[in-house]
Amino acid sequence: METSLEELDFFSRPVPKRNWTIHIMKNDTIETVELKNVSLIPTAVDLFSDGSLLLVQSRCLKDGSSVERNARRYNRNGQLISAFTLGDGIEQMQIDETDTIWVSYFDEGVFGNFGWEHPIGSEGLLAFTKDGEKLWGAGDYGIVDCYALNVTSSKEVYFYYYADSYLVQLTNRVEEIRYRIEGETLQQFLMEPNGMIGQIDHYTVKRFKKRNRTMVPKAKIEFVDEAGKRLIGQVFMRGTFLYLYGKEGIFQR
């Protein structure tokens, strides 16, 4: 996702219309979608099964009866299909293969800010239809901040939240198992057969070992290419895949 702007103000209203470029990578090809005059600042982008894109802005102003529509769906020609509201304080957004939209919220989205007395994200994690209608909420967990989310499929969803520091696996939106994370706070993660890989901060990724129902940090991970040269860049995790992108290119594990 690209823009020519050097600095973004997520609280300035009204949001100026800007042009955005979305690069979609699949196998060895890259498709570019140009979006013109977009009146939001996208902080998350994902695809529906029909190839259309959903752009979501993390901050959403409510001013009396006026509420921003901070989710916008576009086709691959850059035409707007629909716009709706997913609430303020969005941490992450991911779409599963059934076109269910999963949205996690940070503390301001849970407790209310930016004009929201009764925030949409008060449950910390929600599932929505393709058109933004609520399907499910994680209201039983007492989420203060949903730090990390990994939607592997519609049947298998993981989320990690504060204040309990639990990582929860949902199967068909019902809790399957939960793990306590020992000694670290996760920004993102992916599951492995005997544990998981988790990003701790901007520079640190660790492997965790499963010990009963606790994930214990074991070793820091360093990334190298085929020749053994160390790779430095941004990390992104989704499903069972880990991506690293930097000056040397984009790498997938």
Backbone torsions as a table, in degrees:
resi	resn	phi	psi	omega
1	MET	NA	126.0	-174.2
2	GLU	-132.0	150.8	170.6
3	THR	-148.2	160.2	-179.8
4	SER	-82.8	-7.6	-176.9
5	LEU	-72.7	144.1	177.7
6	GLU	-92.3	-23.3	-178.3
7	GLU	-144.2	140.7	-178.5
8	LEU	-120.0	133.7	177.2
9	ASP	-109.4	107.0	-174.3
10	PHE	-77.8	-8.0	-177.2
11	PHE	-110.4	-9.1	179.4
12	SER	-67.6	131.0	179.7
13	ARG	-132.3	140.4	-1.8
14	PRO	-71.7	156.3	178.9
15	VAL	-71.2	121.7	-179.8
16	PRO	-63.8	147.1	175.8
17	LYS	-75.5	131.3	-177.6
18	ARG	-136.1	163.8	175.4
19	ASN	-97.8	139.8	179.2
20	TRP	-129.9	147.6	177.0
21	THR	-117.0	125.0	179.0
22	ILE	-108.8	126.8	176.3
23	HIS	-104.8	122.1	-178.6
24	ILE	-109.7	115.8	-178.0
25	MET	-101.7	127.8	177.5
26	LYS	-141.7	120.1	-174.9
27	ASN	54.9	-118.6	-178.4
28	ASP	-105.1	15.8	-177.7
29	THR	-116.7	154.0	176.3
30	ILE	-128.5	122.0	176.3
31	GLU	-105.9	138.0	-179.4
32	THR	-111.7	129.0	177.5
33	VAL	-117.1	125.0	179.1
34	GLU	-98.5	125.7	178.1
35	LEU	-113.7	125.2	-175.1
36	LYS	-107.1	142.1	172.0
37	ASN	54.3	50.5	179.8
38	VAL	-86.4	123.6	-175.2
39	SER	-96.3	41.9	168.8
40	LEU	-152.8	163.9	177.3
41	ILE	-104.9	103.6	-174.9
42	PRO	-70.5	126.3	174.2
43	THR	-107.6	-9.3	176.6
44	ALA	-149.6	142.3	178.6
45	VAL	-137.9	137.8	173.9
46	ASP	-150.4	171.8	-174.9
47	LEU	-113.4	142.1	168.3
48	PHE	-86.3	169.6	-175.6
49	SER	-65.7	-24.2	178.6
50	ASP	-85.4	3.6	178.5
51	GLY	93.4	-8.8	178.5
52	SER	-71.5	156.2	-176.2
53	LEU	-106.6	144.9	171.9
54	LEU	-115.4	121.9	174.8
55	LEU	-105.3	134.2	-178.0
56	VAL	-129.1	135.6	175.5
57	GLN	-103.2	130.5	-172.3
58	SER	-68.0	-33.6	-179.5
59	ARG	-100.0	138.4	-173.7
60	CYS	-140.5	111.8	-176.2
61	LEU	-81.6	134.6	169.4
62	LYS	-117.6	119.0	-177.9
63	ASP	-123.8	92.0	-174.9
64	GLY	66.4	-122.7	178.8
65	SER	-88.0	-5.2	-179.5
66	SER	-90.6	124.4	-178.0
67	VAL	-128.3	131.6	177.1
68	GLU	-66.5	147.1	170.8
69	ARG	-99.5	99.2	-171.3
70	ASN	-98.3	17.7	172.8
71	ALA	-130.5	128.5	-177.2
72	ARG	-134.2	130.5	-178.7
73	ARG	-105.7	130.9	-178.3
74	TYR	-125.6	149.8	169.7
75	ASN	-85.2	177.5	-174.0
76	ARG	-72.9	-9.6	174.2
77	ASN	-89.7	2.2	178.6
78	GLY	84.9	12.7	179.8
79	GLN	-90.2	136.1	179.3
80	LEU	-71.7	128.1	179.1
81	ILE	-98.4	-46.1	-178.3
82	SER	-159.2	163.4	176.8
83	ALA	-143.7	138.6	-179.6
84	PHE	-154.3	179.0	-173.2
85	THR	-109.7	129.7	174.4
86	LEU	-114.1	2.7	174.4
87	GLY	95.2	172.0	-177.4
88	ASP	-91.1	160.9	172.2
89	GLY	72.7	38.9	-177.9
90	ILE	-79.1	125.2	177.2
91	GLU	-85.4	-53.8	-178.8
92	GLN	-145.2	156.7	175.6
93	MET	-139.4	130.9	177.2
94	GLN	-142.3	145.2	-178.8
95	ILE	-112.1	132.5	178.8
96	ASP	-91.0	-178.8	-173.1
97	GLU	-72.6	-11.3	175.2
98	THR	-95.9	8.2	-179.7
99	ASP	71.9	19.0	170.5
100	THR	-76.8	132.3	180.0
101	ILE	-95.3	120.1	177.2
102	TRP	-102.3	128.3	-176.3
103	VAL	-130.4	126.8	174.1
104	SER	-108.0	153.8	-173.0
105	TYR	-127.9	144.1	171.9
106	PHE	-89.2	-179.1	-166.5
107	ASP	-57.8	-37.5	-179.7
108	GLU	-67.3	-29.6	176.1
109	GLY	-77.0	-23.3	179.1
110	VAL	-82.9	-46.1	-173.5
111	PHE	-96.2	-17.0	176.1
112	GLY	104.6	132.0	175.6
113	ASN	-166.4	173.2	174.5
114	PHE	59.4	35.9	175.7
115	GLY	95.4	-0.2	-176.3
116	TRP	-97.5	111.5	172.7
117	GLU	-86.7	-31.7	178.1
118	HIS	-125.8	80.4	-170.9
119	PRO	-67.2	146.3	175.9
120	ILE	-60.3	-36.8	-174.8
121	GLY	-88.3	21.6	-174.3
122	SER	-60.4	-22.9	179.1
123	GLU	-86.9	-7.0	174.8
124	GLY	89.1	-33.8	178.4
125	LEU	-147.5	129.5	-178.4
126	LEU	-135.0	153.7	170.9
127	ALA	-116.5	135.5	-177.3
128	PHE	-125.3	158.4	170.8
129	THR	-73.7	175.0	178.1
130	LYS	-59.3	-24.0	-178.3
131	ASP	-102.5	8.9	175.2
132	GLY	87.5	18.1	175.2
133	GLU	-89.8	135.1	-176.9
134	LYS	-67.5	133.0	176.0
135	LEU	-107.6	-36.1	-171.3
136	TRP	-159.6	150.6	175.4
137	GLY	-141.5	151.1	-177.4
138	ALA	-92.5	47.8	-174.4
139	GLY	-68.2	-16.9	-177.9
140	ASP	-81.0	-5.2	-170.7
141	TYR	-99.3	-11.8	-178.6
142	GLY	62.9	42.8	-176.3
143	ILE	-70.7	128.3	172.8
144	VAL	-93.3	-38.8	-179.5
145	ASP	-154.2	120.7	177.5
146	CYS	-91.1	97.0	-171.2
147	TYR	-68.3	-39.7	-170.7
148	ALA	-146.7	147.2	-176.6
149	LEU	-140.4	138.3	173.7
150	ASN	-139.4	107.2	179.5
151	VAL	-93.3	98.0	179.1
152	THR	-75.4	-40.6	176.2
153	SER	-163.1	177.7	177.7
154	SER	-63.1	-27.5	-177.9
155	LYS	-91.3	-15.3	-173.0
156	GLU	-135.8	103.7	-178.0
157	VAL	-127.7	135.1	178.5
158	TYR	-118.8	141.0	172.4
159	PHE	-144.7	150.5	-178.1
160	TYR	-124.2	130.3	-171.0
161	TYR	-140.5	158.4	173.3
162	TYR	-105.9	141.2	26.7
163	ALA	-103.1	-0.5	-173.8
164	ASP	-86.5	-12.6	-177.8
165	SER	56.7	41.6	175.6
166	TYR	-103.6	144.9	167.3
167	LEU	-106.0	121.9	-173.1
168	VAL	-112.8	134.5	171.3
169	GLN	-101.5	123.8	173.7
170	LEU	-100.4	133.8	171.2
171	THR	-118.3	115.7	-174.9
172	ASN	54.6	40.8	176.7
173	ARG	68.1	16.1	175.3
174	VAL	-120.1	138.2	-177.8
175	GLU	-61.4	126.4	176.4
176	GLU	-93.8	-47.4	-179.0
177	ILE	-162.7	157.5	174.0
178	ARG	-132.9	149.3	179.5
179	TYR	-126.0	138.4	171.2
180	ARG	-85.4	136.1	179.1
181	ILE	-94.2	120.0	-174.1
182	GLU	-90.3	121.3	166.0
183	GLY	77.5	-2.2	-176.8
184	GLU	-140.1	162.6	173.5
185	THR	-116.2	131.1	-174.7
186	LEU	-93.3	138.6	169.8
187	GLN	-97.5	-35.1	173.4
188	GLN	-160.3	166.4	-173.6
189	PHE	-162.8	163.5	167.2
190	LEU	-141.8	149.2	-175.0
191	MET	-88.8	146.8	173.0
192	GLU	-124.7	165.2	-177.4
193	PRO	-55.8	-38.0	-176.6
194	ASN	-112.5	15.8	-178.8
195	GLY	167.5	-137.0	-179.5
196	MET	-161.5	167.2	170.2
197	ILE	-112.7	131.9	-177.4
198	GLY	-134.5	140.3	173.2
199	GLN	-90.1	126.1	-175.2
200	ILE	-92.6	-44.4	176.2
201	ASP	-149.9	-171.4	-174.2
202	HIS	-58.3	-29.3	-173.1
203	TYR	-109.8	-6.7	-168.0
204	THR	-124.5	124.5	173.1
205	VAL	-123.7	132.8	-176.4
206	LYS	-127.5	153.3	170.1
207	ARG	-94.4	135.3	179.4
208	PHE	-113.3	143.7	177.4
209	LYS	-105.8	138.1	179.1
210	LYS	-79.7	125.1	176.6
211	ARG	-129.5	100.4	-171.4
212	ASN	56.4	-114.1	179.3
213	ARG	-113.5	34.3	176.5
214	THR	-128.9	139.7	172.9
215	MET	-100.1	116.8	-174.5
216	VAL	-107.7	125.7	178.9
217	PRO	-66.6	135.4	-176.2
218	LYS	-118.2	-45.2	-174.8
219	ALA	-155.3	145.1	173.7
220	LYS	-75.6	140.7	-178.7
221	ILE	-102.6	132.7	170.5
222	GLU	-115.5	140.2	-175.6
223	PHE	-99.8	137.0	178.9
224	VAL	-133.9	156.6	176.4
225	ASP	-88.9	-172.0	-176.0
226	GLU	-61.1	-26.7	-179.3
227	ALA	-91.4	1.8	179.6
228	GLY	87.7	6.3	178.9
229	LYS	-78.5	133.8	-178.3
230	ARG	-66.3	138.1	179.3
231	LEU	-107.6	136.3	178.4
232	ILE	-126.2	130.3	178.8
233	GLY	174.1	-170.9	179.3
234	GLN	-80.0	143.2	179.6
235	VAL	-110.7	140.2	175.5
236	PHE	-136.2	132.6	-178.7
237	MET	-122.4	136.2	177.7
238	ARG	-156.2	132.2	-176.4
239	GLY	61.6	-124.8	177.8
240	THR	-107.2	13.6	-176.8
241	PHE	-109.0	145.2	173.5
242	LEU	-121.8	131.7	178.9
243	TYR	-117.9	143.0	173.1
244	LEU	-129.2	129.0	-179.7
245	TYR	-132.6	135.1	-178.4
246	GLY	-162.1	-155.8	-177.3
247	LYS	-63.9	-30.1	-176.7
248	GLU	-80.3	-11.5	-179.6
249	GLY	129.2	-160.5	-179.5
250	ILE	-115.9	128.4	-176.7
251	PHE	-120.3	144.3	-179.8
252	GLN	-125.6	136.2	174.7
253	ARG	-112.7	NA	NA
